[in-house]
Amino acid sequence: MRQRLYDDNLFQFDSPQASYWEATAGEVSVNAPPLQGDESCDVVVIGGGYTGLSAALHLARDHNIDVRVLEAGHIGWGASGRNGGFCCPGGTGVGMKDFVKMVGVDDARQFYVAQLEAVELVRQLGAEEGIEYQAYGSAELDVAHTEKAYASLVEAHAIATEQLQLSNELVSAGECRERFYDSSEQFGAMISRPAFGLHPLRYCLGLANAALRHGAHLHSRSEVLSWQKADDGMHHISTAAGTVRARKVIFSTNGFMPEDLRREFYGRTLPVISAIIVTSPLSEEQRAAQSWVTEHPAINSRRILNYFRMLPDNRFLFGGRGHTTGHREGEQETYTRLEAMMKKLWPGWTELKVDYSWHGLICMTGSMCPSVGQLEDDDSVYFAYGYHGNGVNNASWAGKQIADWIGNGASPKLPNVIRGVSRRFPLARFRLKYLQMGIALSSWLDRRG
């Protein structure tokens, strides 16, 4: 039996989450039958989310390489089909000031250049492949929840513009109220561009169909159960009903990583449950009650941060940390807490009903950055994971980097801070204990302001 950090309730691969995205994905279908029998290819991809689908698309389209993707659930089952739909710079587990202090100005600037490229890649793929992912907004708002937090934003803005050469903008609470929205915890904001919101599952399914059009083979409901490498250098990747033989493997399962498949990946990630609620549509009066006039996605500055956006049909999406066990009993408690927090921040919306609620895993690393590369002891194995809640653009970009790496036969110029396997968490079997203590401390600090 596979050993996982969380309860098996989080790994029901045959059951889609009852999300707003699943309900509004439209009539898009993806031809991805389960793997049957013995197959072979040049490259096999484990994980059918943004990373794996982007890699498959670019391998097939740009390099004419025979590739197969194995996904445990349906295409888009994991975080790629159930996230908040934010396409924006980010991808670290620390704030901008601490990130620059941690890695230095030059490496931080190199990282953010890649972040901007990644956002534009999503836009480019949508245009090139005709993916209707419902882009909404043109910036991201980082909103201060206290006056003290606004002072920190002023400092972050100086770092962003002067050291990292980003075109961020700082606005006061009054200007934020006039241009964007008001709230009981709104003391000004920093605006980051480029950024926008999208329908994450439509984007995921669009990537899948683009990969299929260009010759990739996709297999849903094909959980990988074993992975061996033969003496002839061929990898044998087996599911319940078949086996794929390939010279190269891309391991791209992110927060749902089955760590037992390769010892090199054990203890490298910390999956964190994130939960989302979506309300019934707001009336014009309800929007006006909180001066809501923006389409931009937003986050707040709480340590246990919330992320939120108005959707094209006037529903409101609100997300935040989930519970820390994965048990079904904790789900409703999380949704109730999120709804209470939303109505605390926007007291004019106390009558709003919640129509959809779901959860999933984001992926953090010990290095606090994404990890992209080859295994040192086996250069036929490539990987990308650890997007810290910014997977829409980061994963799409990482998949392309790996595809070009394989197709061109040479390593791309990756930012130094993301290259290679992330640090292993010390005493990795106690990772959930670290998380629980960290969340408890952060919640206490948020309450103190």
C-alpha positions as CSV (number, residue, x, y, z in Angstrom):
1,M,0.0,0.0,0.0
2,R,1.3,3.4,-1.0
3,Q,2.4,5.5,2.0
4,R,1.3,9.2,1.9
5,L,1.5,12.1,4.3
6,Y,-2.3,12.7,4.1
7,D,-5.4,10.6,4.4
8,D,-6.4,8.6,1.3
9,N,-9.4,10.8,1.1
10,L,-7.2,13.2,-0.9
11,F,-6.2,10.6,-3.4
12,Q,-9.5,9.4,-4.8
13,F,-8.4,9.4,-8.4
14,D,-11.7,8.1,-9.8
15,S,-13.7,11.0,-8.2
16,P,-13.4,14.6,-9.6
17,Q,-13.7,17.4,-7.1
18,A,-17.1,19.1,-7.1
19,S,-15.6,22.4,-8.1
20,Y,-16.9,25.4,-9.9
21,W,-14.3,24.7,-12.6
22,E,-15.6,21.1,-13.2
23,A,-19.2,22.5,-13.4
24,T,-18.2,25.2,-15.9
25,A,-15.6,23.4,-18.1
26,G,-18.1,23.1,-21.0
27,E,-18.3,20.3,-23.4
28,V,-14.6,19.9,-23.9
29,S,-13.5,16.3,-24.1
30,V,-10.0,14.8,-24.1
31,N,-9.1,11.5,-25.8
32,A,-7.0,10.0,-23.1
33,P,-7.9,6.3,-22.6
34,P,-6.2,4.3,-19.8
35,L,-2.9,2.7,-20.7
36,Q,-3.5,-0.9,-21.9
37,G,-0.8,-3.5,-22.7
38,D,2.8,-2.8,-23.5
39,E,3.9,0.4,-25.2
40,S,7.1,2.2,-25.9
41,C,8.1,5.8,-26.7
42,D,11.0,8.2,-26.5
43,V,9.8,10.1,-23.4
44,V,7.2,9.1,-20.8
45,V,5.7,11.8,-18.6
46,I,4.4,10.9,-15.1
47,G,1.7,13.4,-14.3
48,G,-0.9,15.0,-16.5
49,G,-1.1,18.5,-15.1
50,Y,0.3,21.7,-16.5
51,T,4.0,20.6,-16.3
52,G,3.4,17.3,-18.0
53,L,1.0,18.6,-20.6
54,S,3.2,21.6,-21.5
55,A,6.2,19.2,-21.8
56,A,4.3,16.8,-24.0
57,L,3.0,19.7,-26.2
58,H,6.4,21.2,-26.7
59,L,8.1,17.8,-27.2
60,A,5.6,16.8,-29.9
61,R,5.1,20.1,-31.5
62,D,8.5,21.7,-31.5
63,H,10.8,18.6,-31.5
64,N,8.8,15.8,-33.1
65,I,9.5,13.5,-30.2
66,D,7.2,10.5,-29.4
67,V,5.8,11.2,-25.9
68,R,3.2,9.5,-23.6
69,V,1.6,11.1,-20.5
70,L,0.4,9.0,-17.6
71,E,-2.2,10.6,-15.3
72,A,-3.7,8.9,-12.2
73,G,-7.0,10.6,-12.5
74,H,-8.8,12.3,-15.3
75,I,-6.8,15.0,-17.2
76,G,-7.0,18.0,-14.9
77,W,-7.8,15.9,-11.8
78,G,-5.1,17.4,-9.6
79,A,-4.1,21.0,-8.8
80,S,-4.1,22.0,-12.5
81,G,-7.8,21.6,-12.6
82,R,-8.8,22.9,-9.2
83,N,-6.6,25.9,-8.3
84,G,-7.7,29.5,-8.0
85,G,-6.8,30.4,-11.6
86,F,-4.1,33.0,-10.9
87,C,-1.5,33.6,-13.6
88,C,1.0,35.9,-12.0
89,P,4.6,36.2,-10.9
90,G,5.4,34.3,-7.7
91,G,6.4,30.8,-6.9
92,T,8.3,31.2,-3.7
93,G,7.5,30.3,-0.1
94,V,8.7,33.7,1.2
95,G,8.0,37.3,0.7
96,M,10.0,39.5,-1.8
97,K,12.2,41.1,0.9
98,D,13.1,37.8,2.5
99,F,13.6,36.2,-1.0
100,V,16.2,38.8,-2.0
101,K,17.9,38.4,1.4
102,M,17.9,34.6,0.9
103,V,19.3,34.4,-2.6
104,G,20.8,37.8,-3.4
105,V,19.7,40.5,-5.8
106,D,21.2,39.0,-9.0
107,D,19.6,35.6,-8.5
108,A,16.3,37.1,-7.4
109,R,16.2,39.3,-10.6
110,Q,17.0,36.3,-12.7
111,F,14.2,34.4,-11.1
112,Y,11.7,37.2,-11.7
113,V,12.7,37.6,-15.3
114,A,11.7,33.9,-15.7
115,Q,8.4,34.6,-13.9
116,L,7.5,37.3,-16.4
117,E,8.4,35.0,-19.3
118,A,6.2,32.3,-17.7
119,V,3.1,34.6,-17.6
120,E,3.6,35.6,-21.2
121,L,4.0,31.9,-22.2
122,V,0.5,31.1,-20.9
123,R,-0.8,34.0,-23.0
124,Q,1.2,32.9,-26.0
125,L,0.0,29.3,-25.8
126,G,-3.6,30.4,-25.5
127,A,-3.2,32.4,-28.7
128,E,-1.2,29.8,-30.7
129,E,-3.4,26.8,-29.7
130,G,-6.8,28.5,-29.6
131,I,-7.3,27.8,-25.9
132,E,-10.4,29.6,-24.5
133,Y,-9.4,29.9,-20.9
134,Q,-11.5,33.0,-20.0
135,A,-8.7,35.5,-19.2
136,Y,-10.0,38.1,-16.7
137,G,-8.1,41.1,-15.3
138,S,-4.6,42.4,-16.2
139,A,-2.8,42.6,-12.9
140,E,-2.5,41.1,-9.4
141,L,-3.2,43.0,-6.2
142,D,-1.2,42.4,-3.1
143,V,-3.4,44.0,-0.4
144,A,-2.2,45.1,3.0
145,H,-4.5,43.9,5.8
146,T,-3.1,46.3,8.4
147,E,-1.3,49.6,8.4
148,K,1.8,47.8,9.5
149,A,1.5,45.5,6.5
150,Y,1.2,48.5,4.2
151,A,4.5,49.8,5.6
152,S,6.0,46.4,4.6
153,L,4.4,46.8,1.1
154,V,6.1,50.1,0.7
155,E,9.5,48.4,1.4
156,A,8.6,45.6,-0.9
157,H,7.7,48.0,-3.7
158,A,11.1,49.7,-3.4
159,I,12.8,46.4,-3.7
160,A,10.7,45.4,-6.6
161,T,11.2,48.6,-8.6
162,E,14.8,49.6,-7.6
163,Q,16.5,46.2,-7.2
164,L,14.5,43.8,-9.3
165,Q,13.5,46.3,-12.0
166,L,9.8,45.3,-11.9
167,S,7.1,47.7,-13.0
168,N,5.0,47.4,-9.8
169,E,2.8,50.1,-8.6
170,L,1.9,51.2,-5.0
171,V,-1.6,52.6,-4.1
172,S,-3.0,54.0,-0.9
173,A,-6.1,52.7,0.8
174,G,-8.1,55.5,-0.6
175,E,-6.9,54.9,-4.2
176,C,-7.4,51.2,-3.8
177,R,-11.0,51.8,-2.7
178,E,-11.6,54.0,-5.8
179,R,-9.9,51.8,-8.3
180,F,-10.5,48.3,-7.0
181,Y,-12.5,47.5,-3.9
182,D,-12.9,48.2,-0.2
183,S,-12.8,45.9,2.8
184,S,-12.5,45.8,6.6
185,E,-8.8,44.8,6.0
186,Q,-7.8,47.0,3.1
187,F,-5.0,49.5,3.8
188,G,-3.5,49.9,0.4
189,A,-2.0,47.6,-2.2
190,M,0.9,46.8,-4.5
191,I,-0.1,46.1,-8.1
192,S,2.0,43.6,-10.1
193,R,2.0,43.2,-13.9
194,P,1.8,41.1,-16.1
195,A,-0.9,39.0,-14.4
196,F,-4.4,37.8,-15.0
197,G,-7.0,35.3,-13.9
198,L,-8.2,32.4,-16.0
199,H,-10.3,29.2,-15.9
200,P,-7.7,26.7,-14.8
201,L,-9.4,23.6,-16.0
202,R,-10.3,25.0,-19.4
203,Y,-6.6,25.9,-19.8
204,C,-5.5,22.4,-18.7
205,L,-7.9,20.7,-21.1
206,G,-6.8,23.1,-23.8
207,L,-3.1,22.1,-23.3
208,A,-4.1,18.5,-23.4
209,N,-6.0,18.8,-26.7
210,A,-3.2,20.8,-28.2
211,A,-0.7,18.1,-27.2
212,L,-2.9,15.5,-28.8
213,R,-3.2,17.5,-32.0
214,H,0.5,17.6,-32.3
215,G,0.9,13.8,-31.8
216,A,1.4,13.2,-28.1
217,H,-0.4,10.3,-26.5
218,L,-2.3,10.8,-23.2
219,H,-3.5,8.2,-20.8
220,S,-5.9,9.1,-17.9
221,R,-6.8,6.8,-15.0
222,S,-3.3,5.3,-15.3
223,E,-1.7,5.6,-11.9
224,V,2.0,4.6,-12.0
225,L,2.5,1.7,-9.6
226,S,6.1,0.8,-10.3
227,W,9.2,2.3,-12.0
228,Q,12.3,0.2,-12.8
229,K,15.3,0.9,-15.0
230,A,16.6,-2.1,-17.0
231,D,20.2,-2.9,-17.8
232,D,19.7,-1.6,-21.3
233,G,18.9,1.9,-20.0
234,M,15.2,1.6,-20.7
235,H,12.7,2.8,-18.0
236,H,9.8,0.4,-17.4
237,I,6.8,2.4,-16.0
238,S,3.9,0.2,-15.0
239,T,0.2,0.9,-14.3
240,A,-2.5,-1.6,-13.3
241,A,-3.2,-2.4,-17.0
242,G,0.0,-1.7,-18.9
243,T,3.7,-0.8,-19.1
244,V,5.5,1.9,-21.0
245,R,9.2,1.5,-22.0
246,A,11.1,4.8,-22.6
247,R,14.6,6.1,-22.7
248,K,13.7,9.3,-20.7
249,V,11.2,10.1,-18.0
250,I,9.7,13.4,-16.8
251,F,8.5,13.3,-13.2
252,S,5.9,16.0,-12.9
253,T,3.4,15.2,-10.1
254,N,4.0,18.3,-7.9
255,G,2.0,18.2,-4.7
256,F,0.6,14.7,-5.4
257,M,4.1,13.3,-5.8
258,P,4.3,9.5,-5.1
259,E,7.6,9.7,-3.3
260,D,8.1,5.9,-3.1
261,L,8.6,5.6,-6.9
262,R,12.2,7.0,-6.7
263,R,14.2,7.4,-3.5
264,E,15.8,10.6,-4.7
265,F,12.5,12.5,-4.3
266,Y,11.6,11.3,-0.8
267,G,11.2,14.2,1.6
268,R,11.8,16.9,-0.9
269,T,8.3,18.4,-0.9
270,L,5.7,19.5,1.6
271,P,2.2,19.3,0.1
272,V,-0.2,21.8,1.8
273,I,-4.0,21.6,1.6
274,S,-5.6,24.7,0.1
275,A,-9.4,25.1,0.0
276,I,-11.7,27.3,-2.1
277,I,-15.3,28.5,-2.0
278,V,-17.3,30.1,-4.7
279,T,-20.4,32.1,-4.0
280,S,-23.7,32.7,-5.8
281,P,-23.6,35.6,-8.3
282,L,-23.4,39.1,-6.7
283,S,-25.9,41.7,-7.7
284,E,-24.8,45.2,-8.7
285,E,-25.9,46.4,-5.2
286,Q,-23.7,43.8,-3.5
287,R,-20.7,44.8,-5.5
288,A,-21.3,48.4,-4.8
289,A,-21.6,47.7,-1.1
290,Q,-17.9,46.9,-1.1
291,S,-16.9,49.3,-3.9
292,W,-15.9,46.2,-6.0
293,V,-15.0,47.4,-9.5
294,T,-12.0,45.3,-10.4
295,E,-11.4,42.2,-12.4
296,H,-7.9,41.7,-11.1
297,P,-7.1,38.6,-8.9
298,A,-5.8,39.5,-5.4
299,I,-4.1,38.2,-2.3
300,N,-3.9,39.7,1.1
301,S,-0.8,40.0,3.4
302,R,-1.9,37.7,6.2
303,R,0.6,35.1,7.1
304,I,-2.1,32.5,6.5
305,L,-2.9,34.4,3.3
306,N,-6.2,34.4,1.4
307,Y,-6.5,34.7,-2.3
308,F,-9.6,35.9,-4.1
309,R,-11.1,37.2,-7.3
310,M,-14.4,38.1,-8.9
311,L,-15.3,35.7,-11.7
312,P,-16.7,36.7,-15.1
313,D,-20.2,35.6,-14.0
314,N,-20.1,37.8,-10.9
315,R,-19.4,35.0,-8.5
316,F,-16.7,35.5,-5.9
317,L,-13.9,33.0,-5.4
318,F,-12.2,33.0,-2.0
319,G,-9.4,30.6,-1.0
320,G,-7.0,29.9,1.9
321,R,-5.3,27.2,3.9
322,G,-7.2,23.9,4.4
323,H,-7.0,21.5,7.3
324,T,-3.9,19.5,8.0
325,T,-5.0,15.8,7.9
326,G,-6.9,15.2,4.7
327,H,-9.7,13.5,6.6
328,R,-13.2,14.1,5.1
329,E,-14.4,15.4,8.5
330,G,-12.1,18.4,8.3
331,E,-13.4,19.6,4.9
332,Q,-16.6,21.2,6.0
333,E,-15.0,22.8,9.0
334,T,-12.5,24.4,6.5
335,Y,-15.3,25.7,4.3
336,T,-17.2,27.1,7.2
337,R,-14.1,28.9,8.4
338,L,-13.4,30.3,4.9
339,E,-17.0,31.6,4.6
340,A,-16.8,33.3,7.9
341,M,-13.5,34.9,7.0
342,M,-14.8,36.1,3.7
343,K,-17.8,37.8,5.3
344,K,-15.6,39.3,8.0
345,L,-13.5,41.0,5.3
346,W,-16.5,42.1,3.2
347,P,-19.3,42.7,5.8
348,G,-21.6,43.9,3.0
349,W,-21.8,40.4,1.7
350,T,-23.2,38.6,4.7
351,E,-26.2,37.3,2.7
352,L,-24.1,35.7,0.0
353,K,-24.5,31.9,-0.3
354,V,-21.7,29.5,-1.1
355,D,-22.5,27.3,-4.1
356,Y,-19.2,25.5,-4.6
357,S,-16.4,24.3,-2.2
358,W,-13.4,22.1,-2.8
359,H,-9.8,21.5,-1.9
360,G,-6.5,20.3,-3.2
361,L,-2.7,20.3,-2.7
362,I,-0.2,23.0,-3.4
363,C,3.5,22.0,-3.2
364,M,6.2,23.7,-1.1
365,T,9.9,22.7,-1.0
366,G,12.7,22.9,1.5
367,S,14.4,25.4,-0.8
368,M,11.3,27.7,-0.9
369,C,11.5,27.8,-4.7
370,P,10.5,25.5,-7.6
371,S,12.8,22.8,-8.5
372,V,13.6,21.9,-12.2
373,G,16.4,19.7,-13.5
374,Q,17.9,16.2,-14.1
375,L,18.8,13.7,-11.4
376,E,22.6,13.8,-10.8
377,D,22.9,10.0,-10.8
378,D,20.6,9.4,-13.7
379,D,20.5,12.1,-16.4
380,S,17.6,10.3,-18.2
381,V,15.2,11.5,-15.4
382,Y,13.9,15.0,-15.5
383,F,11.7,16.7,-13.0
384,A,9.8,19.9,-12.1
385,Y,7.8,20.6,-9.0
386,G,7.3,23.0,-6.1
387,Y,5.4,25.9,-7.4
388,H,4.2,27.3,-4.1
389,G,0.7,28.0,-5.3
390,N,1.8,29.7,-8.6
391,G,1.6,26.6,-10.9
392,V,-0.4,28.0,-13.8
393,N,2.6,29.9,-15.3
394,N,5.5,28.3,-13.4
395,A,4.5,24.7,-14.4
396,S,3.7,25.7,-18.0
397,W,7.1,27.3,-18.3
398,A,9.0,24.4,-16.5
399,G,7.4,21.9,-18.9
400,K,8.6,23.9,-21.9
401,Q,12.2,24.2,-20.4
402,I,12.4,20.4,-19.9
403,A,11.0,19.7,-23.4
404,D,13.6,22.0,-25.0
405,W,16.3,20.5,-22.8
406,I,15.4,17.0,-24.2
407,G,14.8,18.2,-27.7
408,N,17.9,20.3,-28.0
409,G,20.2,18.0,-26.1
410,A,21.5,20.9,-23.9
411,S,20.4,22.4,-20.6
412,P,18.5,25.6,-20.8
413,K,19.6,28.7,-18.9
414,L,17.5,28.1,-15.8
415,P,17.6,30.6,-12.8
416,N,20.2,29.4,-10.3
417,V,17.7,29.2,-7.5
418,I,15.4,26.6,-9.1
419,R,18.0,24.3,-10.7
420,G,18.3,20.9,-9.2
421,V,16.5,18.8,-6.6
422,S,15.3,20.8,-3.7
423,R,16.7,20.3,-0.2
424,R,15.3,17.4,1.7
425,F,13.3,18.3,4.8
426,P,15.1,17.2,8.0
427,L,13.3,14.3,9.7
428,A,11.0,14.2,6.7
429,R,8.5,11.8,8.2
430,F,7.6,14.7,10.6
431,R,6.8,17.2,7.9
432,L,3.1,17.4,8.8
433,K,4.0,18.2,12.4
434,Y,6.2,21.1,11.1
435,L,3.3,22.3,9.0
436,Q,0.8,22.1,11.9
437,M,3.0,24.0,14.2
438,G,3.8,26.6,11.6
439,I,0.1,27.2,10.8
440,A,-0.7,27.4,14.5
441,L,2.0,30.0,15.0
442,S,1.0,32.0,11.9
443,S,-2.6,32.0,13.0
444,W,-1.7,33.4,16.4
445,L,0.5,36.1,14.9
446,D,-2.3,37.1,12.4
447,R,-4.8,37.4,15.4
448,R,-2.3,39.7,17.1
449,G,-2.0,41.9,14.0
